[in-house]
Amino acid sequence: MRTDPHRRYPRPTHPRHRHRHRCRPAAVRWLPDGSYAVERQPDASITVYESPDAGLVEISAEIARVASAAARTAVVEYVTTGQRPTSMRWQHEEQ
C-alpha cells in the first residue's frame, strides 16, 4: 500500500491501477478501402463484440496496432468530420 505523507490515512492502490502504464491494444479499420491504423508493432490479438449478427470476433495482432486512447480519438474525429481520421497512419493489408 502506498502512502502519502500529506494524507492522514493511507490510500490503497486499486488492483486495476497497477498496470496503468501499459495501454490496451485496439483496432481501427477504414472499411471503404480495407486499411487499418498503425501506431505500434503487433503485440497481441484482441477479441471484440463486432455486431449482434457476428458476435465475438478475434482481431489479429497485425490489425490491433493502436492504443485504446488513440482509437477513441479516431472515433471522435470520424464523428466530427465524417472522414477517415487524419490523426493516424494507415496501412493496407497487402503491404
Backbone as CSV, one residue per row, in Angstrom:
resi,resn,N_x,N_y,N_z,CA_x,CA_y,CA_z,C_x,C_y,C_z
1,MET,0.843,-1.166,0.000,0.000,0.000,0.000,0.894,1.236,0.000
2,ARG,0.605,2.168,-0.900,1.356,3.419,-0.960,0.788,4.405,0.041
3,THR,1.648,5.205,0.562,1.176,6.229,1.493,1.616,7.596,1.009
4,ASP,0.840,8.575,1.344,1.130,9.961,1.018,1.384,10.666,2.343
5,PRO,2.541,11.288,2.520,2.837,11.921,3.809,1.875,13.051,4.161
6,HIS,1.150,13.576,3.179,0.222,14.672,3.434,-1.186,14.186,3.741
7,ARG,-1.424,12.895,3.619,-2.749,12.336,3.913,-2.746,11.757,5.315
8,ARG,-3.855,11.854,5.951,-3.975,11.334,7.310,-3.994,9.806,7.317
9,TYR,-4.677,9.216,6.338,-4.774,7.763,6.248,-4.208,7.318,4.905
10,PRO,-3.556,6.166,4.857,-3.012,5.706,3.572,-4.123,5.373,2.587
11,ARG,-3.867,5.658,1.342,-4.825,5.355,0.283,-4.395,4.043,-0.376
12,PRO,-5.262,3.023,-0.387,-4.873,1.764,-1.029,-4.782,1.933,-2.543
13,THR,-3.916,1.169,-3.140,-3.785,1.172,-4.588,-4.765,0.162,-5.151
14,HIS,-5.624,0.613,-6.033,-6.628,-0.272,-6.623,-5.943,-1.233,-7.586
15,PRO,-6.337,-2.527,-7.601,-5.677,-3.504,-8.481,-5.697,-3.117,-9.956
16,ARG,-6.744,-2.436,-10.418,-6.803,-2.047,-11.826,-5.752,-1.008,-12.177
17,HIS,-5.240,-0.295,-11.213,-4.289,0.785,-11.479,-2.842,0.304,-11.509
18,ARG,-2.613,-0.952,-11.175,-1.243,-1.456,-11.138,-0.582,-1.457,-12.504
19,HIS,-1.333,-1.714,-13.565,-0.761,-1.808,-14.903,-1.165,-0.617,-15.762
20,ARG,-1.321,0.513,-15.160,-1.780,1.707,-15.861,-0.820,2.123,-16.972
21,HIS,0.463,1.822,-16.817,1.452,2.241,-17.809,1.330,1.473,-19.117
22,ARG,0.701,0.334,-19.112,0.562,-0.478,-20.327,-0.822,-0.266,-20.918
23,CYS,-0.883,0.311,-22.104,-2.188,0.562,-22.705,-2.661,-0.671,-23.463
24,ARG,-3.953,-0.821,-23.479,-4.552,-1.968,-24.149,-4.588,-1.742,-25.649
25,PRO,-4.332,-2.810,-26.407,-4.386,-2.654,-27.860,-5.820,-2.503,-28.348
26,ALA,-5.956,-1.813,-29.452,-7.255,-1.631,-30.102,-7.020,-1.710,-31.607
27,ALA,-8.095,-1.800,-32.344,-8.003,-1.850,-33.803,-8.903,-0.775,-34.389
28,VAL,-8.409,-0.100,-35.424,-9.204,0.894,-36.148,-9.093,0.555,-37.629
29,ARG,-10.239,0.278,-38.248,-10.260,-0.062,-39.677,-11.074,0.963,-40.437
30,TRP,-10.649,1.221,-41.667,-11.410,2.074,-42.568,-11.994,1.143,-43.618
31,LEU,-13.292,0.857,-43.489,-13.930,-0.159,-44.323,-13.969,0.155,-45.814
32,PRO,-14.130,1.423,-46.246,-14.203,1.671,-47.691,-13.012,1.127,-48.487
33,ASP,-11.802,1.177,-47.916,-10.650,0.654,-48.667,-9.916,-0.475,-47.945
34,GLY,-10.421,-0.907,-46.795,-9.822,-2.035,-46.080,-8.548,-1.714,-45.324
35,SER,-8.198,-0.441,-45.199,-6.972,-0.087,-44.488,-7.201,-0.134,-42.982
36,TYR,-6.092,-0.173,-42.242,-6.159,-0.178,-40.783,-5.094,0.757,-40.227
37,ALA,-5.370,1.267,-39.038,-4.459,2.223,-38.409,-3.267,1.490,-37.803
38,VAL,-2.091,2.111,-37.935,-0.857,1.529,-37.417,-0.187,2.567,-36.530
39,GLU,0.045,2.185,-35.284,0.682,3.093,-34.333,1.897,2.437,-33.673
40,ARG,1.881,1.117,-33.593,2.958,0.400,-32.911,3.099,-0.996,-33.504
41,GLN,4.103,-1.722,-33.032,4.350,-3.085,-33.503,3.237,-4.022,-33.033
42,PRO,2.963,-5.084,-33.797,1.950,-6.050,-33.364,2.330,-6.654,-32.014
43,ASP,1.344,-6.798,-31.131,1.618,-7.316,-29.791,0.769,-8.549,-29.500
44,ALA,-0.540,-8.384,-29.483,-1.431,-9.490,-29.139,-2.756,-9.314,-29.862
45,SER,-3.387,-10.429,-30.165,-4.715,-10.347,-30.772,-5.716,-9.902,-29.709
46,ILE,-6.857,-9.395,-30.149,-7.903,-8.965,-29.224,-9.227,-9.588,-29.654
47,THR,-10.134,-9.731,-28.714,-11.474,-10.224,-29.001,-12.442,-9.077,-28.792
48,VAL,-13.280,-8.818,-29.785,-14.228,-7.706,-29.719,-15.629,-8.199,-30.056
49,TYR,-16.615,-7.462,-29.590,-18.001,-7.729,-29.962,-18.275,-6.896,-31.195
50,GLU,-18.313,-7.545,-32.349,-18.426,-6.814,-33.612,-19.839,-6.331,-33.890
51,SER,-20.820,-7.218,-33.742,-22.212,-6.866,-34.008,-23.100,-7.976,-33.456
52,PRO,-24.414,-7.718,-33.358,-25.308,-8.787,-32.899,-25.281,-9.998,-33.840
53,ASP,-25.056,-9.765,-35.125,-25.015,-10.873,-36.080,-23.729,-11.686,-35.966
54,ALA,-22.594,-11.002,-35.836,-21.296,-11.682,-35.821,-20.884,-12.138,-34.427
55,GLY,-21.319,-11.426,-33.395,-20.919,-11.780,-32.025,-19.462,-11.452,-31.771
56,LEU,-18.795,-12.300,-30.956,-17.391,-12.086,-30.630,-16.514,-12.477,-31.812
57,VAL,-15.555,-11.614,-32.113,-14.653,-11.829,-33.241,-13.234,-11.581,-32.761
58,GLU,-12.303,-12.427,-33.185,-10.903,-12.212,-32.831,-10.234,-11.373,-33.920
59,ILE,-9.571,-10.302,-33.479,-8.833,-9.412,-34.378,-7.351,-9.731,-34.207
60,SER,-6.670,-9.997,-35.300,-5.261,-10.397,-35.226,-4.391,-9.267,-34.682
61,ALA,-3.243,-9.649,-34.158,-2.287,-8.669,-33.640,-1.804,-7.741,-34.749
62,GLU,-1.778,-8.224,-35.976,-1.350,-7.404,-37.111,-2.294,-6.224,-37.339
63,ILE,-3.571,-6.388,-36.998,-4.571,-5.333,-37.184,-4.739,-4.496,-35.911
64,ALA,-4.617,-5.117,-34.742,-4.799,-4.416,-33.455,-3.496,-3.716,-33.077
65,ARG,-3.229,-2.590,-33.723,-1.930,-1.933,-33.568,-2.015,-0.480,-33.127
66,VAL,-3.068,-0.127,-32.409,-3.168,1.218,-31.840,-3.545,1.108,-30.370
67,ALA,-3.234,2.132,-29.615,-3.647,2.186,-28.216,-5.134,2.535,-28.155
68,SER,-5.789,2.088,-27.106,-7.227,2.349,-26.983,-7.525,3.848,-26.958
69,ALA,-6.640,4.650,-26.372,-6.854,6.104,-26.348,-6.806,6.682,-27.765
70,ALA,-5.902,6.176,-28.599,-5.818,6.642,-29.987,-7.057,6.231,-30.770
71,ALA,-7.590,5.048,-30.470,-8.821,4.599,-31.132,-9.984,5.516,-30.775
72,ARG,-10.077,5.909,-29.515,-11.140,6.840,-29.103,-10.992,8.179,-29.821
73,THR,-9.769,8.667,-29.941,-9.520,9.920,-30.654,-9.957,9.801,-32.109
74,ALA,-9.685,8.659,-32.725,-10.090,8.438,-34.117,-11.607,8.437,-34.256
75,VAL,-12.304,7.846,-33.303,-13.775,7.829,-33.345,-14.322,9.249,-33.261
76,VAL,-13.774,10.046,-32.354,-14.229,11.433,-32.211,-13.983,12.199,-33.509
77,GLU,-12.811,12.012,-34.104,-12.503,12.708,-35.356,-13.457,12.281,-36.469
78,TYR,-13.742,10.975,-36.554,-14.663,10.491,-37.591,-16.074,11.040,-37.390
79,VAL,-16.558,11.009,-36.153,-17.913,11.509,-35.872,-18.002,13.005,-36.159
80,THR,-16.926,13.730,-35.893,-16.906,15.175,-36.113,-16.845,15.536,-37.596
81,THR,-16.010,14.818,-38.355,-15.768,15.200,-39.751,-16.481,14.325,-40.776
82,GLY,-16.796,13.098,-40.414,-17.378,12.158,-41.369,-16.347,11.584,-42.335
83,GLN,-15.075,11.888,-42.107,-13.983,11.444,-42.979,-13.058,10.494,-42.227
84,ARG,-12.198,9.820,-42.986,-11.201,8.955,-42.356,-10.296,9.816,-41.479
85,PRO,-10.052,9.406,-40.242,-9.214,10.204,-39.339,-7.811,10.431,-39.906
86,THR,-7.347,11.652,-39.794,-6.009,12.004,-40.269,-4.982,11.929,-39.149
87,SER,-5.431,11.634,-37.938,-4.534,11.589,-36.787,-3.763,10.275,-36.713
88,MET,-3.958,9.380,-37.678,-3.313,8.072,-37.644,-2.624,7.782,-38.969
89,ARG,-1.686,6.875,-38.913,-1.036,6.369,-40.124,-1.821,5.140,-40.561
90,TRP,-2.120,5.031,-41.841,-2.953,3.947,-42.367,-2.129,3.018,-43.242
91,GLN,-2.488,1.749,-43.202,-1.794,0.735,-43.988,-2.823,-0.227,-44.570
92,HIS,-2.534,-0.734,-45.765,-3.406,-1.730,-46.391,-2.888,-3.121,-46.054
93,GLU,-3.786,-4.097,-46.022,-3.414,-5.458,-45.624,-2.295,-6.048,-46.460
94,GLU,-2.244,-5.758,-47.736,-1.236,-6.375,-48.590,0.155,-5.790,-48.407
95,GLN,0.315,-4.689,-47.673,1.638,-4.064,-47.503,2.426,-4.741,-46.421
